[in-house]
C-alpha cells in the first residue's frame, strides 16, 4: 500500500513517527506552514521556520524514505497579529522554491477583517506563482466560515480545482461538493473526523476530489490515521484501487498542479501530473 499524506505537521513529530509512517506505507507528504503553539514575536521567526520546511524537514524525512513537500503562507490565526503582517512581503521569496507545492494554510480562524485581507492577498500570490491553495476552515462557526471561504475563492479568480478546502466534516462537505474545489478531511483520535465517519462520507460522496490527512499537530493526534483510514475503507468493502485513489492518486493529482512534486519513479503515475526532480536537501535561507 502507498500513502501520500497531504497535510501533516511533521515539525511537531519525532523521527520515530517518520519511521512508523514509512512502515505503514507513507511514501510522501505535504507539510503546511502553521501556528507553532504560541505567538511569534518577530518576522524573523517565520523565516527561520520557512527555512526549516524547505531544508531541514525534507532532509529528516528522507532518512526514512519519505518524500517531503511543503506549503508556505501566513496562517489565519497569526494574520490577526500586526507584528506578523510583514510576512506577506517575504512570501514571494519562498513560493518559487523546490518542494513548495501550494500556498497554505490560508483562510479563516475567527473571520476577522485582518484574516479577510491576508486570505485575499495570498490567493493572489497563488495565482501569481501558479500554485494551488490549501485553505483552512475555522474551528468555530464552521458552516459560515465555509460559505465565506467559497465566496472569497470565487471572487479571487483562482480556478476552484486548484483549491482544497480542508478540515471538512459531514455537514460542511455538502457546501463544498458542488463548488469544484477539492475537499479535505483531517482524521483525529478525538476531534474533527475519525475513520468510521470518513468511510461514511466516502460511501455517500464517492472518492472524486477528496483528500484524507492526519494533520498531526501539537495536540493529541496520530500520524498513522491515513493508514487507519485505508484499513477502514478496505474493511468496509472499498477496493484496493479506490483506496489508492483516495490515499495516493488524489493528493498526487492536486499537488501535481504545482509542477513541483518529487516522487520516486516507481510511485509517479506518469501522466497524472508533472514532476521536477530536485535534490532532497534544499539549502538554508531562501534568497531572491
KOLSEFI-823424 format. One record per residue (C-alpha): residue number from 1; residue in three letters; x, y, z. Coordinates in steps of 0.2 Angstrom, whole numbers. Layout:
N
{NUM; 'ALA'; {X; Y; Z}},
...
//
This chain:
288
{1; 'UNK'; {0; 0; 0}},
{2; 'UNK'; {6; 18; -4}},
{3; 'UNK'; {0; 33; 5}},
{4; 'UNK'; {3; 51; 2}},
{5; 'UNK'; {-2; 62; 17}},
{6; 'UNK'; {-7; 78; 10}},
{7; 'UNK'; {-7; 88; 26}},
{8; 'UNK'; {4; 84; 41}},
{9; 'UNK'; {14; 95; 53}},
{10; 'UNK'; {30; 85; 55}},
{11; 'UNK'; {38; 99; 64}},
{12; 'UNK'; {28; 93; 79}},
{13; 'UNK'; {33; 75; 77}},
{14; 'UNK'; {48; 64; 81}},
{15; 'UNK'; {59; 53; 70}},
{16; 'UNK'; {50; 38; 77}},
{17; 'UNK'; {34; 45; 69}},
{18; 'UNK'; {43; 46; 52}},
{19; 'UNK'; {49; 28; 54}},
{20; 'UNK'; {32; 22; 59}},
{21; 'UNK'; {24; 31; 45}},
{22; 'UNK'; {35; 23; 32}},
{23; 'UNK'; {32; 6; 39}},
{24; 'UNK'; {14; 9; 37}},
{25; 'UNK'; {15; 14; 19}},
{26; 'UNK'; {18; 33; 19}},
{27; 'UNK'; {29; 37; 4}},
{28; 'UNK'; {26; 56; 3}},
{29; 'UNK'; {18; 70; 12}},
{30; 'UNK'; {15; 89; 12}},
{31; 'UNK'; {18; 99; 27}},
{32; 'UNK'; {9; 116; 28}},
{33; 'UNK'; {15; 131; 37}},
{34; 'UNK'; {5; 133; 53}},
{35; 'UNK'; {4; 141; 70}},
{36; 'UNK'; {18; 134; 82}},
{37; 'UNK'; {8; 135; 98}},
{38; 'UNK'; {12; 152; 104}},
{39; 'UNK'; {13; 169; 96}},
{40; 'UNK'; {28; 173; 86}},
{41; 'UNK'; {36; 190; 91}},
{42; 'UNK'; {46; 194; 75}},
{43; 'UNK'; {45; 191; 56}},
{44; 'UNK'; {62; 183; 58}},
{45; 'UNK'; {55; 168; 67}},
{46; 'UNK'; {43; 165; 52}},
{47; 'UNK'; {58; 165; 40}},
{48; 'UNK'; {68; 153; 51}},
{49; 'UNK'; {53; 141; 51}},
{50; 'UNK'; {50; 143; 32}},
{51; 'UNK'; {69; 138; 30}},
{52; 'UNK'; {66; 123; 40}},
{53; 'UNK'; {51; 117; 29}},
{54; 'UNK'; {62; 118; 13}},
{55; 'UNK'; {78; 112; 21}},
{56; 'UNK'; {79; 103; 37}},
{57; 'UNK'; {62; 93; 37}},
{58; 'UNK'; {65; 86; 19}},
{59; 'UNK'; {82; 80; 25}},
{60; 'UNK'; {74; 72; 40}},
{61; 'UNK'; {60; 64; 31}},
{62; 'UNK'; {72; 57; 18}},
{63; 'UNK'; {82; 47; 31}},
{64; 'UNK'; {66; 37; 32}},
{65; 'UNK'; {62; 35; 14}},
{66; 'UNK'; {48; 48; 14}},
{67; 'UNK'; {47; 62; 1}},
{68; 'UNK'; {43; 79; 10}},
{69; 'UNK'; {35; 94; 2}},
{70; 'UNK'; {28; 109; 10}},
{71; 'UNK'; {16; 124; 8}},
{72; 'UNK'; {21; 141; 13}},
{73; 'UNK'; {9; 155; 20}},
{74; 'UNK'; {5; 167; 34}},
{75; 'UNK'; {-8; 156; 43}},
{76; 'UNK'; {-25; 163; 48}},
{77; 'UNK'; {-23; 163; 67}},
{78; 'UNK'; {-7; 174; 65}},
{79; 'UNK'; {-14; 185; 52}},
{80; 'UNK'; {-23; 194; 66}},
{81; 'UNK'; {-6; 200; 75}},
{82; 'UNK'; {0; 216; 67}},
{83; 'UNK'; {18; 210; 71}},
{84; 'UNK'; {16; 197; 58}},
{85; 'UNK'; {9; 207; 43}},
{86; 'UNK'; {26; 210; 36}},
{87; 'UNK'; {27; 191; 32}},
{88; 'UNK'; {16; 193; 17}},
{89; 'UNK'; {31; 204; 9}},
{90; 'UNK'; {43; 189; 11}},
{91; 'UNK'; {32; 175; 4}},
{92; 'UNK'; {37; 179; -15}},
{93; 'UNK'; {55; 173; -10}},
{94; 'UNK'; {49; 156; -4}},
{95; 'UNK'; {35; 151; -16}},
{96; 'UNK'; {46; 148; -31}},
{97; 'UNK'; {57; 136; -21}},
{98; 'UNK'; {59; 117; -24}},
{99; 'UNK'; {46; 107; -14}},
{100; 'UNK'; {34; 121; -11}},
{101; 'UNK'; {19; 114; -19}},
{102; 'UNK'; {5; 126; -13}},
{103; 'UNK'; {1; 142; -4}},
{104; 'UNK'; {-6; 137; 13}},
{105; 'UNK'; {-13; 136; 26}},
{106; 'UNK'; {-23; 151; 22}},
{107; 'UNK'; {-41; 155; 25}},
{108; 'UNK'; {-50; 159; 42}},
{109; 'UNK'; {-48; 156; 60}},
{110; 'UNK'; {-60; 169; 68}},
{111; 'UNK'; {-66; 178; 52}},
{112; 'UNK'; {-59; 195; 56}},
{113; 'UNK'; {-56; 209; 43}},
{114; 'UNK'; {-37; 205; 45}},
{115; 'UNK'; {-40; 187; 40}},
{116; 'UNK'; {-50; 193; 25}},
{117; 'UNK'; {-36; 204; 19}},
{118; 'UNK'; {-22; 191; 22}},
{119; 'UNK'; {-33; 177; 13}},
{120; 'UNK'; {-37; 188; -2}},
{121; 'UNK'; {-19; 193; -4}},
{122; 'UNK'; {-12; 175; -3}},
{123; 'UNK'; {-25; 169; -16}},
{124; 'UNK'; {-17; 182; -27}},
{125; 'UNK'; {0; 175; -23}},
{126; 'UNK'; {-6; 158; -28}},
{127; 'UNK'; {-12; 165; -45}},
{128; 'UNK'; {4; 175; -47}},
{129; 'UNK'; {15; 160; -44}},
{130; 'UNK'; {4; 147; -52}},
{131; 'UNK'; {2; 137; -37}},
{132; 'UNK'; {-13; 128; -29}},
{133; 'UNK'; {-20; 134; -12}},
{134; 'UNK'; {-23; 125; 4}},
{135; 'UNK'; {-37; 133; 14}},
{136; 'UNK'; {-40; 131; 32}},
{137; 'UNK'; {-58; 132; 38}},
{138; 'UNK'; {-62; 139; 56}},
{139; 'UNK'; {-65; 128; 71}},
{140; 'UNK'; {-80; 139; 76}},
{141; 'UNK'; {-94; 144; 65}},
{142; 'UNK'; {-88; 132; 53}},
{143; 'UNK'; {-103; 132; 41}},
{144; 'UNK'; {-102; 151; 40}},
{145; 'UNK'; {-84; 150; 38}},
{146; 'UNK'; {-85; 138; 23}},
{147; 'UNK'; {-98; 149; 15}},
{148; 'UNK'; {-87; 164; 17}},
{149; 'UNK'; {-72; 154; 11}},
{150; 'UNK'; {-80; 149; -5}},
{151; 'UNK'; {-86; 167; -9}},
{152; 'UNK'; {-68; 174; -7}},
{153; 'UNK'; {-61; 160; -18}},
{154; 'UNK'; {-74; 164; -31}},
{155; 'UNK'; {-70; 182; -30}},
{156; 'UNK'; {-51; 179; -32}},
{157; 'UNK'; {-52; 172; -49}},
{158; 'UNK'; {-42; 156; -45}},
{159; 'UNK'; {-49; 140; -53}},
{160; 'UNK'; {-59; 130; -40}},
{161; 'UNK'; {-50; 114; -45}},
{162; 'UNK'; {-34; 122; -39}},
{163; 'UNK'; {-41; 125; -21}},
{164; 'UNK'; {-43; 112; -7}},
{165; 'UNK'; {-55; 117; 7}},
{166; 'UNK'; {-49; 107; 22}},
{167; 'UNK'; {-55; 101; 39}},
{168; 'UNK'; {-72; 97; 32}},
{169; 'UNK'; {-85; 86; 41}},
{170; 'UNK'; {-101; 78; 36}},
{171; 'UNK'; {-111; 95; 36}},
{172; 'UNK'; {-98; 106; 28}},
{173; 'UNK'; {-94; 94; 14}},
{174; 'UNK'; {-111; 97; 7}},
{175; 'UNK'; {-107; 115; 5}},
{176; 'UNK'; {-91; 112; -5}},
{177; 'UNK'; {-96; 97; -16}},
{178; 'UNK'; {-104; 107; -30}},
{179; 'UNK'; {-91; 121; -29}},
{180; 'UNK'; {-77; 112; -40}},
{181; 'UNK'; {-65; 114; -25}},
{182; 'UNK'; {-56; 99; -18}},
{183; 'UNK'; {-62; 93; -1}},
{184; 'UNK'; {-50; 89; 13}},
{185; 'UNK'; {-53; 79; 29}},
{186; 'UNK'; {-42; 78; 44}},
{187; 'UNK'; {-43; 62; 54}},
{188; 'UNK'; {-40; 63; 73}},
{189; 'UNK'; {-42; 52; 88}},
{190; 'UNK'; {-54; 64; 97}},
{191; 'UNK'; {-59; 79; 87}},
{192; 'UNK'; {-63; 83; 69}},
{193; 'UNK'; {-66; 67; 59}},
{194; 'UNK'; {-62; 48; 63}},
{195; 'UNK'; {-60; 33; 51}},
{196; 'UNK'; {-78; 27; 53}},
{197; 'UNK'; {-86; 44; 49}},
{198; 'UNK'; {-74; 46; 34}},
{199; 'UNK'; {-79; 30; 27}},
{200; 'UNK'; {-97; 35; 28}},
{201; 'UNK'; {-93; 51; 19}},
{202; 'UNK'; {-84; 42; 5}},
{203; 'UNK'; {-99; 30; 4}},
{204; 'UNK'; {-111; 45; 1}},
{205; 'UNK'; {-100; 56; -9}},
{206; 'UNK'; {-88; 45; -18}},
{207; 'UNK'; {-69; 46; -20}},
{208; 'UNK'; {-68; 61; -33}},
{209; 'UNK'; {-59; 77; -27}},
{210; 'UNK'; {-57; 70; -9}},
{211; 'UNK'; {-41; 71; 1}},
{212; 'UNK'; {-38; 62; 18}},
{213; 'UNK'; {-25; 68; 30}},
{214; 'UNK'; {-19; 65; 48}},
{215; 'UNK'; {-14; 84; 51}},
{216; 'UNK'; {-4; 78; 67}},
{217; 'UNK'; {-1; 94; 76}},
{218; 'UNK'; {4; 99; 93}},
{219; 'UNK'; {-11; 92; 102}},
{220; 'UNK'; {-17; 74; 103}},
{221; 'UNK'; {-16; 67; 86}},
{222; 'UNK'; {-10; 52; 76}},
{223; 'UNK'; {2; 52; 61}},
{224; 'UNK'; {-4; 35; 56}},
{225; 'UNK'; {-23; 40; 53}},
{226; 'UNK'; {-21; 39; 34}},
{227; 'UNK'; {-16; 21; 35}},
{228; 'UNK'; {-30; 18; 48}},
{229; 'UNK'; {-42; 26; 36}},
{230; 'UNK'; {-36; 15; 22}},
{231; 'UNK'; {-39; -1; 33}},
{232; 'UNK'; {-56; 5; 37}},
{233; 'UNK'; {-60; 8; 19}},
{234; 'UNK'; {-55; -10; 15}},
{235; 'UNK'; {-64; -17; 29}},
{236; 'UNK'; {-80; -8; 23}},
{237; 'UNK'; {-79; -16; 6}},
{238; 'UNK'; {-70; -2; -4}},
{239; 'UNK'; {-57; -10; -17}},
{240; 'UNK'; {-39; -8; -16}},
{241; 'UNK'; {-40; 3; -31}},
{242; 'UNK'; {-52; 15; -23}},
{243; 'UNK'; {-40; 16; -8}},
{244; 'UNK'; {-26; 20; -19}},
{245; 'UNK'; {-37; 34; -27}},
{246; 'UNK'; {-40; 42; -10}},
{247; 'UNK'; {-24; 40; -2}},
{248; 'UNK'; {-12; 42; -16}},
{249; 'UNK'; {-18; 47; -33}},
{250; 'UNK'; {-29; 61; -27}},
{251; 'UNK'; {-16; 70; -17}},
{252; 'UNK'; {-4; 67; -32}},
{253; 'UNK'; {-16; 75; -44}},
{254; 'UNK'; {-20; 90; -33}},
{255; 'UNK'; {-2; 95; -28}},
{256; 'UNK'; {4; 89; -45}},
{257; 'UNK'; {-4; 105; -52}},
{258; 'UNK'; {11; 114; -45}},
{259; 'UNK'; {23; 105; -56}},
{260; 'UNK'; {35; 103; -42}},
{261; 'UNK'; {31; 86; -34}},
{262; 'UNK'; {46; 75; -31}},
{263; 'UNK'; {42; 56; -31}},
{264; 'UNK'; {51; 41; -35}},
{265; 'UNK'; {49; 34; -52}},
{266; 'UNK'; {40; 19; -45}},
{267; 'UNK'; {27; 30; -37}},
{268; 'UNK'; {25; 43; -50}},
{269; 'UNK'; {10; 39; -61}},
{270; 'UNK'; {17; 47; -76}},
{271; 'UNK'; {3; 55; -85}},
{272; 'UNK'; {-6; 61; -69}},
{273; 'UNK'; {5; 76; -65}},
{274; 'UNK'; {21; 84; -69}},
{275; 'UNK'; {36; 82; -59}},
{276; 'UNK'; {53; 90; -57}},
{277; 'UNK'; {67; 81; -50}},
{278; 'UNK'; {77; 91; -37}},
{279; 'UNK'; {89; 87; -23}},
{280; 'UNK'; {82; 82; -6}},
{281; 'UNK'; {92; 94; 4}},
{282; 'UNK'; {87; 111; -2}},
{283; 'UNK'; {99; 123; 7}},
{284; 'UNK'; {96; 136; 21}},
{285; 'UNK'; {89; 154; 19}},
{286; 'UNK'; {80; 157; 3}},
{287; 'UNK'; {87; 171; -7}},
{288; 'UNK'; {79; 181; -21}},
//
